[in-house]
Amino acid sequence: MQETIQYLIQFLLGPHVPASVAETIAYCQPSEASSQHKIVIVPSGFFNNETYGSEASLPQMPLKIWEETPLIYGDDIVETIDDKLIIYADLVASAFFLLSRYEEMVRSDVRDMHQRFPGKESLPYRAGFIDRPLVDEYGQILRRLLREQDLELSEPPTRINKIYLTHDVDQMAHYRNVRGMLGGVLRGFKRKKEGSRALKSYFGNLWDDPWYTFPFLFKTDNDLRQKTGTDRCENITFIRSSGAKLKEDKPFPDLLHPDYKTLIRYCKKKNICIGLHTSFEAGIEPALISAEKVKLEKYSAVKIFYNRHHFLNARHPADMKFLKEAGITDDFSLGYADMAGFRLGTCRPVKWINPVDRSVDCSLTLHSLNIMDRTLDDKRYMYMNAHEAYMYCVQLIDIIEQHNGELCMLWHNNSVEKTSTSYHRDLYKQLIEYLSDK
């Protein structure tokens, strides 16, 4: 556990804080601290083998409040002993709980219709802090306490450190196959324009299809990228390579189809990074991930390092080992389908912490998905109108800016078609415009 504890303390303090400062913080009983320690965080007993991994180890509601911040483990008590600040708020266990998805491991029987852990069942939602990066708030408090112990310590800059504009290719086009075209033609008896659009798309070019909105998305993305700089903004399109058994993977991808070849060429032309969109089937059987990655690399002629699960179907925290074994370095799956916010309790990238064996793996980085288009307006999820969605997204963006974090947004190509009654096309343009001033 010692390596994991050291990682958690350094993560709380932030990457701009030297490791030597982290060494002034001990995670032990006050009597076990040494002379070099300025702050002692007292363990709450969360990691005790007798209860770890059981429901008895889950936090009790309502949570205590420490420094105006919800505290998952420990007590809101601070005292000074022999010039050392003794904190009974167990920030290490609280951070571990959120960053490792510990709750999802223990409450493995709590799942939605797609067998995912629902955001509305999570502690962050039930305790009212799904829209707050609690781990980053803990770090802010910890840095202030160190300054009160006469250590010179700066705060990170108030700006968004990185923006990821991402798109999942769940269905590239609406009418480019026989079934889609016939459906459009039949609906055209009531809505004549749809029938003509379906025929034009099927017999014409990919660009004629209303769901092929990548030219709009890539132009919008690259406009922001030019304003913020390529180091601060990255555009990723996640493409599926496999999945031909389950209904959730329909329409099944065919990388040999000319439409897929066109999209891949277009991504390269516009300098859009290509990532793997692992199939829903691979979320159930994660051993399939490696073959899906190899297949996408073969047909795209691009080395793949980024991943996002289809349907955000990253079911079990320990399954992340299959991403690592496949050579994935960064995963962007960790957002709730039903709630926008901070699934991992942070707005910063974090190394994978496996709650099963309590180890940290520095070869795999996890990125929280903060905002997904369909989360905002779907009746099953947040069900917001356009104004509510914009204000909520701006709130999240401002919080990320405050903590020098990273923003990750997901907009699907078929949610921004010109003729749609959805507000997502306008909302995306509004958010990009808002971000251009950051």
C-alpha positions in Angstrom: 0.0 0.0 0.0 2.9 2.4 0.6 3.4 3.2 -3.1 -0.4 3.9 -3.5 -0.4 6.1 -0.3 2.5 8.1 -1.6 0.8 8.5 -5.0 -2.4 9.7 -3.4 -0.7 12.3 -1.2 1.2 13.7 -4.2 -2.0 13.6 -6.3 -3.8 15.6 -3.6 -1.1 18.2 -3.5 -0.9 18.5 -7.3 1.8 17.9 -10.0 3.2 21.4 -9.4 4.2 20.6 -5.8 7.7 19.1 -5.3 7.9 15.5 -4.0 9.9 16.9 -1.1 6.8 18.7 0.2 4.8 15.5 0.0 7.3 13.9 2.2 6.4 16.3 5.0 3.0 14.6 5.2 2.6 11.3 7.1 -0.4 8.9 7.0 -0.1 7.2 10.3 -0.9 7.5 14.0 0.5 10.7 15.6 3.0 8.7 17.7 4.4 7.1 14.6 5.3 10.4 12.8 8.9 11.5 12.5 10.5 14.9 13.0 10.3 15.8 9.3 6.6 15.6 9.2 4.6 18.8 9.4 1.1 17.3 8.9 -0.2 13.9 10.0 -3.3 12.4 8.4 -4.7 9.9 10.8 -6.1 6.7 9.2 -9.8 6.1 9.7 -9.5 2.3 9.5 -10.9 2.2 5.9 -8.0 0.0 4.7 -8.3 -2.6 7.5 -8.3 -6.1 6.0 -11.3 -7.1 8.2 -13.7 -4.8 6.5 -12.0 -3.7 3.3 -14.1 -4.6 0.2 -17.3 -5.2 2.2 -20.4 -3.1 2.5 -19.4 -2.4 6.1 -16.5 -0.3 4.7 -18.8 2.1 2.8 -19.3 5.6 4.1 -22.2 6.5 6.3 -24.7 9.1 5.2 -25.1 11.9 5.9 -21.4 12.8 5.4 -19.6 15.0 7.8 -18.5 18.4 6.6 -14.9 19.5 7.1 -13.7 22.9 5.9 -17.0 23.3 4.1 -16.3 20.2 2.1 -18.1 16.8 2.4 -15.8 14.3 4.1 -16.1 10.6 3.1 -14.0 9.1 5.8 -12.6 10.3 9.1 -13.6 13.1 11.5 -13.7 16.9 11.2 -11.1 17.3 14.0 -7.8 19.1 13.7 -5.3 19.5 16.6 -1.6 20.4 17.1 0.8 18.0 18.9 4.5 18.8 19.2 4.3 21.4 16.4 2.6 18.9 14.1 -0.8 19.5 12.6 -2.9 16.3 13.2 -5.8 15.9 10.8 -8.4 13.3 11.6 -10.1 13.9 8.2 -8.9 10.8 6.3 -8.1 12.5 3.0 -6.1 9.5 1.7 -9.0 7.0 2.1 -11.5 9.6 0.8 -9.5 10.2 -2.3 -8.9 6.5 -2.8 -12.6 5.8 -2.6 -13.4 8.2 -5.5 -10.3 7.8 -7.7 -10.4 4.0 -7.6 -14.2 3.6 -8.2 -14.2 1.6 -4.9 -18.0 1.9 -4.6 -18.5 0.3 -7.9 -16.4 -2.7 -6.8 -18.3 -3.2 -3.5 -21.8 -2.5 -4.9 -21.4 -4.8 -7.9 -25.0 -5.8 -7.8 -26.2 -2.2 -8.5 -26.5 -1.8 -12.3 -28.7 -0.2 -14.9 -30.3 -1.9 -17.9 -26.9 -2.0 -19.7 -25.2 -3.4 -16.5 -23.4 -0.1 -15.8 -23.1 1.5 -12.4 -25.6 4.4 -12.5 -24.5 7.9 -11.6 -27.7 8.5 -9.6 -26.7 5.5 -7.4 -23.3 6.9 -6.7 -22.2 8.6 -3.5 -21.2 11.8 -5.3 -24.8 12.1 -6.6 -26.6 11.0 -3.4 -24.4 13.2 -1.2 -24.9 16.2 -3.6 -21.3 16.7 -4.9 -21.4 15.1 -8.4 -20.7 18.6 -9.8 -17.7 19.2 -7.5 -14.2 17.6 -7.9 -14.0 16.7 -4.2 -10.4 15.3 -4.4 -9.2 18.6 -5.9 -11.0 20.5 -3.1 -9.2 18.3 -0.5 -5.9 19.2 -2.2 -6.6 22.9 -2.0 -7.3 22.6 1.7 -4.2 20.6 2.3 -2.0 23.1 0.5 -3.4 25.9 2.6 -2.7 24.0 5.8 0.9 23.4 4.7 1.3 27.1 4.1 0.0 27.7 7.7 2.9 25.3 8.7 5.3 27.9 7.2 5.9 26.0 4.0 6.1 28.1 0.8 3.6 26.6 -1.5 1.9 28.1 -4.6 -1.5 27.4 -6.1 -1.8 26.1 -9.6 -2.7 28.6 -12.3 -6.4 29.4 -12.7 -7.0 28.2 -16.2 -8.1 25.0 -18.0 -5.0 22.9 -18.4 -6.3 20.7 -21.2 -9.4 20.4 -23.4 -10.4 17.2 -25.0 -13.1 17.5 -27.7 -14.2 14.0 -28.5 -16.7 12.3 -30.8 -17.9 8.6 -30.8 -18.8 7.1 -34.1 -21.7 5.0 -33.0 -23.5 5.4 -36.3 -21.7 7.3 -39.0 -24.7 7.8 -41.3 -28.4 7.6 -41.3 -29.4 6.4 -44.8 -26.3 4.8 -46.2 -27.5 1.3 -45.9 -30.6 -0.4 -47.3 -32.5 -0.6 -44.0 -31.8 3.1 -43.2 -32.8 4.3 -46.7 -36.0 2.3 -46.8 -37.0 3.5 -43.3 -36.4 7.1 -44.5 -38.4 6.5 -47.7 -41.4 5.0 -45.7 -41.4 7.9 -43.3 -41.2 10.2 -46.3 -44.9 9.4 -47.0 -45.7 11.7 -44.0 -42.6 13.8 -44.2 -41.6 14.3 -47.8 -38.3 16.0 -47.1 -37.0 12.9 -45.2 -37.8 10.6 -48.1 -35.8 12.8 -50.6 -32.9 13.1 -48.1 -32.8 9.3 -47.7 -32.6 8.7 -51.4 -30.1 11.5 -52.0 -27.8 10.0 -49.2 -28.1 6.4 -50.3 -27.5 7.1 -54.0 -25.2 10.1 -53.5 -22.1 10.9 -51.5 -21.4 10.3 -47.8 -21.4 14.1 -47.4 -25.1 14.1 -48.4 -26.1 12.2 -45.3 -27.5 14.4 -42.5 -25.6 12.4 -39.8 -22.2 12.8 -41.5 -21.5 16.0 -39.6 -17.8 15.6 -39.1 -16.9 18.5 -41.4 -18.9 20.8 -39.0 -17.5 19.1 -35.9 -13.9 19.1 -37.0 -14.0 22.7 -38.2 -15.5 23.8 -34.9 -12.9 21.8 -32.9 -10.0 23.0 -34.9 -11.1 26.7 -34.6 -10.8 26.3 -30.8 -7.6 24.4 -31.1 -6.0 27.3 -33.1 -7.1 29.8 -30.5 -6.0 27.8 -27.4 -2.9 26.2 -28.9 -2.4 22.5 -29.9 -0.8 21.8 -26.5 -4.0 22.7 -24.6 -6.7 21.3 -26.9 -6.8 17.8 -28.5 -9.5 16.4 -30.8 -10.2 12.7 -30.7 -12.6 10.6 -32.8 -13.3 7.1 -31.3 -14.1 4.5 -34.0 -15.3 1.0 -33.4 -13.6 -1.9 -35.2 -15.6 -4.9 -34.0 -18.8 -6.1 -32.4 -21.2 -8.3 -34.5 -23.2 -10.2 -31.9 -25.1 -7.9 -29.6 -27.9 -5.4 -30.5 -26.0 -2.6 -28.6 -23.3 -2.8 -31.2 -25.6 -2.3 -34.2 -25.0 -1.1 -36.8 -22.0 -3.4 -36.9 -18.9 -1.6 -38.1 -17.2 -2.5 -41.4 -13.8 -0.9 -41.7 -13.5 -2.1 -45.3 -16.6 -0.1 -46.3 -15.7 3.0 -48.3 -17.5 5.3 -45.8 -15.2 4.2 -43.0 -12.2 4.7 -45.2 -13.4 8.2 -46.1 -13.8 9.1 -42.4 -10.4 7.8 -41.5 -8.7 9.7 -44.3 -10.7 12.8 -43.3 -9.5 12.4 -39.6 -5.9 12.3 -40.8 -6.3 15.3 -43.2 -7.7 17.4 -40.3 -5.2 16.2 -37.8 -7.8 14.5 -35.6 -6.5 11.8 -33.3 -8.1 8.4 -33.9 -9.0 6.4 -30.8 -10.5 2.9 -30.2 -14.2 2.8 -29.4 -14.3 -0.7 -27.8 -17.5 -2.6 -28.6 -20.3 -3.2 -26.1 -19.4 -6.8 -26.3 -15.8 -6.1 -25.2 -17.2 -4.3 -22.2 -18.7 -7.6 -21.2 -15.7 -9.7 -22.3 -12.7 -7.3 -21.9 -10.3 -9.9 -23.2 -11.6 -8.9 -26.7 -10.1 -5.4 -26.4 -6.6 -6.3 -27.7 -7.9 -7.8 -30.9 -10.2 -4.8 -31.5 -7.2 -2.5 -31.1 -5.1 -4.5 -33.5 -7.8 -4.5 -36.1 -8.3 -0.7 -35.9 -4.6 -0.2 -36.2 -4.4 -2.4 -39.3 -7.2 -0.7 -41.2 -6.4 2.9 -40.1 -2.6 2.5 -40.4 -2.4 4.5 -37.1 -1.0 3.4 -33.7 -3.8 3.5 -31.2 -3.2 4.6 -27.6 -6.6 6.1 -26.6 -9.8 4.3 -25.8 -13.4 4.9 -24.9 -15.9 2.1 -24.3 -19.1 2.0 -26.4 -22.1 2.9 -24.1 -19.5 3.9 -21.5 -19.5 0.2 -20.7 -16.5 0.1 -18.4 -18.2 -2.2 -16.0 -15.7 -3.2 -13.4 -12.7 -1.2 -12.1 -10.4 -4.2 -12.3 -11.2 -4.7 -16.0 -8.9 -1.7 -16.8 -6.0 -4.2 -16.8 -7.1 -5.4 -20.2 -6.6 -1.9 -21.6 -3.2 -1.8 -20.2 -2.3 -5.3 -21.6 -3.6 -4.2 -25.0 -1.2 -1.2 -25.0 -3.8 1.5 -24.3 -2.2 4.4 -22.4 -5.3 6.7 -21.9 -8.9 5.9 -21.3 -11.8 8.4 -21.7 -14.7 6.2 -20.6 -15.2 7.4 -17.1 -18.3 9.5 -17.1 -21.8 8.5 -16.1 -24.3 8.1 -18.9 -27.1 9.6 -16.6 -25.2 12.4 -14.9 -22.7 15.0 -16.1 -19.9 15.9 -13.6 -16.9 14.3 -11.9 -17.2 10.5 -11.8 -13.7 10.1 -10.3 -14.0 13.0 -7.9 -11.4 15.0 -9.8 -11.0 17.1 -12.9 -7.4 16.0 -13.4 -6.0 12.9 -15.1 -5.3 10.1 -12.7 -3.3 6.9 -12.9 -5.4 3.7 -12.7 -5.8 2.6 -9.1 -7.0 -1.0 -8.8 -9.3 -1.3 -5.8 -9.0 -5.1 -5.7 -5.3 -5.2 -4.8 -5.0 -1.4 -3.9 -2.2 -0.9 -6.4 -1.5 2.1 -8.7 -0.4 1.5 -12.3 1.4 4.4 -13.9 1.2 3.0 -17.4 -2.6 3.7 -17.7 -4.1 7.2 -17.3 -7.8 7.8 -16.7 -9.6 10.9 -17.9 -13.0 11.8 -16.5 -15.7 12.4 -19.1 -17.4 15.6 -17.8 -20.1 16.4 -20.3 -21.9 14.1 -22.9 -24.6 15.5 -25.1 -27.2 12.9 -24.5 -26.8 13.0 -20.8 -28.1 16.5 -20.7 -31.5 16.2 -22.6 -32.4 12.5 -22.4 -35.6 12.0 -20.4 -34.0 9.0 -18.6 -31.1 11.2 -17.5 -30.9 14.9 -16.6 -33.7 16.0 -19.0 -32.6 19.7 -19.2 -33.8 22.3 -21.6 -31.3 24.3 -23.6 -30.8 27.1 -21.1 -30.4 24.7 -18.2 -27.9 22.6 -20.1 -25.8 25.6 -21.1 -25.7 27.0 -17.5 -24.8 23.6 -16.0 -22.0 23.0 -18.5 -20.6 26.5 -17.9 -20.6 25.8 -14.2 -18.6 22.6 -14.7 -16.2 24.5 -17.1 -15.6 27.3 -14.5 -14.9 24.7 -11.7 -12.4 22.9 -13.9 -10.7 26.3 -14.7 -10.5 27.1 -11.0 -8.6 23.8 -10.3 -6.4 23.9 -13.3 -8.0 20.7 -14.5 -8.9 19.2 -17.8 -12.3 19.3 -19.6 -13.5 16.3 -21.6 -16.6 16.7 -23.7 -18.3 14.1 -25.9 -20.6 15.1 -28.8 -22.0 12.5 -31.2 -22.1 13.3 -34.9 -25.8 12.4 -35.2 -26.8 14.8 -32.4 -25.8 17.9 -34.4 -27.5 17.3 -37.7 -28.8 20.6 -39.2 -32.5 19.6 -39.4 -32.7 18.1 -35.9 -35.0 19.6 -33.3 -32.4 18.9 -30.7 -30.5 21.9 -29.1 -27.1 20.1 -29.3 -25.7 21.7 -32.4 -26.3 25.2 -31.0 -25.2 24.2 -27.5 -21.9 22.8 -28.9 -21.2 26.1 -30.8 -22.0 28.1 -27.6 -19.7 26.0 -25.4 -16.8 26.2 -27.9 -17.3 30.0 -28.1 -17.3 30.2 -24.3 -14.1 28.1 -24.2 -12.4 30.3 -26.7 -12.0 33.0 -24.0 -10.4 30.6 -21.5 
